[in-house]
Amino acid sequence: MSKPLIMHMITTAKNLSPFDVNMAYDAGWDKCVPYTDIETDEVEGLVQDAIFSRPPGINKTGIFVGGRDPHKAIEMLNICKKSLVPPFTLSGFADPSGAFTTAAGMIAKVEDALKTKFDKKFQGQKVVVFGGTGPVGCIAGILAASAGAEVIIMGRKKEKCEELAKFCKDNYLDPSALISGASNDEFDSQIKEIDVVLASGAAGIQLVSEEQLKIATNLKVAADVNAVPPSGVAGLDAMQDCKELSSSVSGAVGIGALAIGQVKYQAQSKLLKKMASAEKPVFLDFHDALELAREYVSSK
Ligand SMILES: NC(=O)c1ccc[n+]([C@@H]2O[C@H](COP(=O)([O-])OP(=O)(O)OC[C@H]3O[C@@H](n4cnc5c(N)ncnc54)[C@H](OP(=O)(O)O)[C@@H]3O)[C@@H](O)[C@H]2O)c1
């Protein structure tokens, strides 16, 4: 009898995200088992319990790491990898709060807009990430900085943004990467130099006003992942897909939450299928999410 694909889904939170459970079943996993309120020091035990009960070499077992904290999720994914006892194996994938695939979807869409509409790459672009202290914004900032952009993580408290920018640089980026932190109030003083806005604030919060779009003379692309009205960028419809923003003085294009959500969905589905079909163990994070998001966007 062929063995079922079993996904052990761990989270630091009280509940798993039903979105992730649906996605795993729809991608072909046969059984999805939740483990909630999980601490980092419990991960090794769970992984080893999972691997020793299945024949060596068979890779039909997966661990999905959810939760809210992207840094803890990366730590847990690394523990999963280190806890394997070859030839007993499994595969892992982290997507806490959907942040890895959502940020990847946003970056792949913006990259495509820069290329097709402005013949530019992220390299050398000045990028503001509103809501940059949240899981989605933080990962979007890391991916944009990895692609060569000069990134400013923005939020309501300057010190929190500066600390996070330093943490991201120390833990995920090259020492030469350009990433800093600033408060939302500092946007106006820099507005004329900004090429890209990544709006990843909490649901239903507008962070860029119509007045600001009228004076952002260099803006090329504004992307927003908030699907709950009002949008994070004034006048940016959730369905908008690389069409000009009506209030933009510079002819900037807007990419709305549902256009990004479509890429996020595809990337997450492809990552779950990749885990299910890989012949050797794979451990997938936001870099893999970006690769598959780019692949999907360029196939359109
Ligand atoms: N399209 C999709 O597929 C998809 C998938 C997942 C999530 N999302 C959306 O992506 C967005 C980001 O998700 P997330 O989980 O990273 O968000 P989050 O943690 O809820 O919020 C992100 C940041 O927004 C800022 N913020 C919170 N309340 C605010 C307020 N009242 N005024 C101004 N700023 C405020 C906070 O930064 P400071 O405290 O530093 O200011 C916070 O760190 C959300 O809108 C979420 O709904 C979309």
The ligand as an SDF file (V2000), in Angstrom:
LIG
                    3D

 48 52  0  0  0  0  0  0  0  0999 V2000
   -2.9000   39.8500   -0.2090 N   0  0  0  0  0  0  0  0  0  0  0  0
   -2.5730   38.7680    0.4980 C   0  0  0  0  0  0  0  0  0  0  0  0
   -2.5050   37.6640   -0.0420 O   0  0  0  0  0  0  0  0  0  0  0  0
   -2.2200   38.9100    1.9770 C   0  0  0  0  0  0  0  0  0  0  0  0
   -1.7360   37.8230    2.7370 C   0  0  0  0  0  0  0  0  0  0  0  0
   -1.3520   38.0270    4.0640 C   0  0  0  0  0  0  0  0  0  0  0  0
   -1.5090   39.3030    4.6090 C   0  0  0  0  0  0  0  0  0  0  0  0
   -2.0370   40.3010    3.8620 N   0  0  0  0  0  0  0  0  0  0  0  0
   -2.1930   41.6770    4.3600 C   0  0  0  0  0  0  0  0  0  0  0  0
   -0.8690   42.2100    4.3990 O   0  0  0  0  0  0  0  0  0  0  0  0
   -0.8290   43.2740    5.3430 C   0  0  0  0  0  0  0  0  0  0  0  0
    0.3730   43.0700    6.2290 C   0  0  0  0  0  0  0  0  0  0  0  0
    0.2060   41.8820    7.0050 O   0  0  0  0  0  0  0  0  0  0  0  0
    0.9700   41.7540    8.3920 P   0  0  0  0  0  0  0  0  0  0  0  0
    0.4720   40.5350    9.0550 O   0  0  0  0  0  0  0  0  0  0  0  0
    2.4340   41.9400    8.1540 O   0  0  0  0  0  0  0  0  0  0  0  0
    0.3800   43.0680    9.0910 O   0  0  0  0  0  0  0  0  0  0  0  0
    0.3380   43.5480   10.6130 P   0  0  0  0  0  0  0  0  0  0  0  0
    1.4270   42.8880   11.3740 O   0  0  0  0  0  0  0  0  0  0  0  0
   -1.0470   43.4220   11.1090 O   0  0  0  0  0  0  0  0  0  0  0  0
    0.6390   45.1020   10.4430 O   0  0  0  0  0  0  0  0  0  0  0  0
    1.7880   45.5670    9.7920 C   0  0  0  0  0  0  0  0  0  0  0  0
    2.2340   46.8760   10.4130 C   0  0  0  0  0  0  0  0  0  0  0  0
    1.2150   47.8630   10.2520 O   0  0  0  0  0  0  0  0  0  0  0  0
    1.4520   48.8690   11.2430 C   0  0  0  0  0  0  0  0  0  0  0  0
    0.1760   49.2730   11.8560 N   0  0  0  0  0  0  0  0  0  0  0  0
   -0.6260   48.5160   12.6410 C   0  0  0  0  0  0  0  0  0  0  0  0
   -1.6920   49.2490   13.0520 N   0  0  0  0  0  0  0  0  0  0  0  0
   -1.5400   50.4770   12.5270 C   0  0  0  0  0  0  0  0  0  0  0  0
   -2.2850   51.6870   12.6080 C   0  0  0  0  0  0  0  0  0  0  0  0
   -3.4380   51.7530   13.2930 N   0  0  0  0  0  0  0  0  0  0  0  0
   -1.8270   52.7780   11.9440 N   0  0  0  0  0  0  0  0  0  0  0  0
   -0.6680   52.7200   11.2330 C   0  0  0  0  0  0  0  0  0  0  0  0
    0.1010   51.6010   11.1330 N   0  0  0  0  0  0  0  0  0  0  0  0
   -0.3340   50.5070   11.7650 C   0  0  0  0  0  0  0  0  0  0  0  0
    2.3520   48.2510   12.3210 C   0  0  0  0  0  0  0  0  0  0  0  0
    3.6290   48.8810   12.2270 O   0  0  0  0  0  0  0  0  0  0  0  0
    4.1230   49.9640   13.3300 P   0  0  0  0  0  0  0  0  0  0  0  0
    3.5410   49.5710   14.6460 O   0  0  0  0  0  0  0  0  0  0  0  0
    5.6140   49.8350   13.2740 O   0  0  0  0  0  0  0  0  0  0  0  0
    3.6300   51.2670   12.8110 O   0  0  0  0  0  0  0  0  0  0  0  0
    2.4750   46.8050   11.9060 C   0  0  0  0  0  0  0  0  0  0  0  0
    3.7480   46.2390   12.1760 O   0  0  0  0  0  0  0  0  0  0  0  0
   -2.1840   43.2510    6.0690 C   0  0  0  0  0  0  0  0  0  0  0  0
   -2.9880   44.2710    5.5530 O   0  0  0  0  0  0  0  0  0  0  0  0
   -2.7390   41.8700    5.7470 C   0  0  0  0  0  0  0  0  0  0  0  0
   -4.1530   41.8610    5.7710 O   0  0  0  0  0  0  0  0  0  0  0  0
   -2.3610   40.1330    2.5510 C   0  0  0  0  0  0  0  0  0  0  0  0
  1  2  1  0
  2  3  2  0
  2  4  1  0
  4  5  1  0
  4 48  2  0
  5  6  2  0
  6  7  1  0
  7  8  2  0
  8  9  1  0
  8 48  1  0
  9 10  1  0
  9 46  1  0
 10 11  1  0
 11 12  1  0
 11 44  1  0
 12 13  1  0
 13 14  1  0
 14 15  2  0
 14 16  1  0
 14 17  1  0
 17 18  1  0
 18 19  2  0
 18 20  1  0
 18 21  1  0
 21 22  1  0
 22 23  1  0
 23 24  1  0
 23 42  1  0
 24 25  1  0
 25 26  1  0
 25 36  1  0
 26 27  1  0
 26 35  1  0
 27 28  2  0
 28 29  1  0
 29 30  1  0
 29 35  2  0
 30 31  1  0
 30 32  2  0
 32 33  1  0
 33 34  2  0
 34 35  1  0
 36 37  1  0
 36 42  1  0
 37 38  1  0
 38 39  2  0
 38 40  1  0
 38 41  1  0
 42 43  1  0
 44 45  1  0
 44 46  1  0
 46 47  1  0
M  CHG  2   8   1  16  -1
M  END
$$$$
